[in-house]
Amino acid sequence: MSAAREHWGSRFGFIMAAAGSAVGIGNIWRFPYTTGNNGGGAFLLIYLAMVLGFGIALATAEMLVGRSAQRNPVGAFRILGGKGWPLVGYAGALTGFVILSFYIIVAGWTLAYIWLMASGQLHTTDPEQLNQVFGSFVADPVRPIAYSALFMGLTAWIVAGGIAHGIERWNKVLMPSLFIILLVLVARSLTLPGGMAGVEFYLKPDFSKVTAHTFYDAIAQVFFSLSIGMGTLLTYGSYLSKNEHLPKAALTVAMIDTGVAVLAGLMIMPAVFAFGFNPSAGPGLTFVTLPAVFASMPGGDLFGVLFFSLLAIAALTSAISILEPMVSYFVDEHAASRHKTVIIASLVCFALGIPASLSFGLTAGFTIAGKNWFDLMDFLANNIMLPLGGLLTAIFVGWVWKDAVKELRNQGALSLRWAPLWLLVLRFLAPLGILWIMLSALFG
Ligand code: PHE
């Protein structure tokens, strides 16, 4: 079985794929408004501390498990851990379905907005009017679902191509395009007169806004943004050969991911301030405020199309990485065909997306614990399932899997020097920190 396992064609390809997974809607849509609402630079500092404190260690751990076992998450935990541990892999697959069910909805909106932008239908500087356009679009029972079907189809098509010829090939084209578009947009935004006020709002620390919830938001953002806790990095690691230097790869991916998140804010906030719009618009910042910003700007239609294309690319390279672990599970463990598995898994994800989309319209009144279906899935995945998956992975690699350090040591001097610290983080800092933050936010 494993003899025929596909591998990445190059180191660059693997890094682009892992960075593609990390850089997503989380960076461009969620990070800027979460930072804006949580005290700007204060949130950024807490976030950075968490990425350095345990994000990189956990990303390394996940990739190491995959690389050593050369298997999907369920198989990897079975081979290395035995009894009980495959449950972590199954939980990860379940998390993947939950995430994709809402991810493809937002991704579908971005596809729709490329079209609305290009056809001039968003050409107004009145946020009220744009709010209505957005509200009636997301509440529509058909259009957003059709766009999410299109997006799911694209994702499935790439994953069906396999590792080197599908996932890697597309990431190698899409990620560099994403960086170029991002830099063009950041340069445009920062050179607008009055934009500096946005930079100040975004980066100036305001510690009075920091509460227990800020830490919870930060931890959820670390997991979601770095794609930790559901087996994505584990699966991508399983397509690596033994000589890849994992801590360096994890550090590179974390730097790219954090860099893009910070740049996303520097792309959005200065433009919002330059034209006098409200920076605290929350999730609507992207789909309501930004079109008004583009309409105020010379050549704004073009920048708008570029922006929503950027978001769609980021979403696509992430969605691929959420689908792949489930596919690799069926291919490894049940000798299923990749094509058939991709089609079936995508149809299931699409079906699960329908209630998420309808919760903005038809079923908006139906809530559980005050949350509609979309928010509930989002909350479950980000605030509970991913941190829990990360916690269990840390415990597994730190305490249960005896060969962890030996496997890491195979990779040369740097890992050797950092190995004790890495183990310390996995054994104590990460599990206790994650538990403490989750409990104090949920019950505090
Ligand atoms: N990291 C992606 C983002 O920021 C989302 C993601 C989560 C991808 C979990 C894979 C696994 O949008």
Residues whose N, C-alpha, C, O or C-beta is under 5 A from the ligand:
A	BS01	LIG	S21 A22 V23 G24 I25 G26 N27 F224 S225 L226 S227 T232 S318 S321 I322
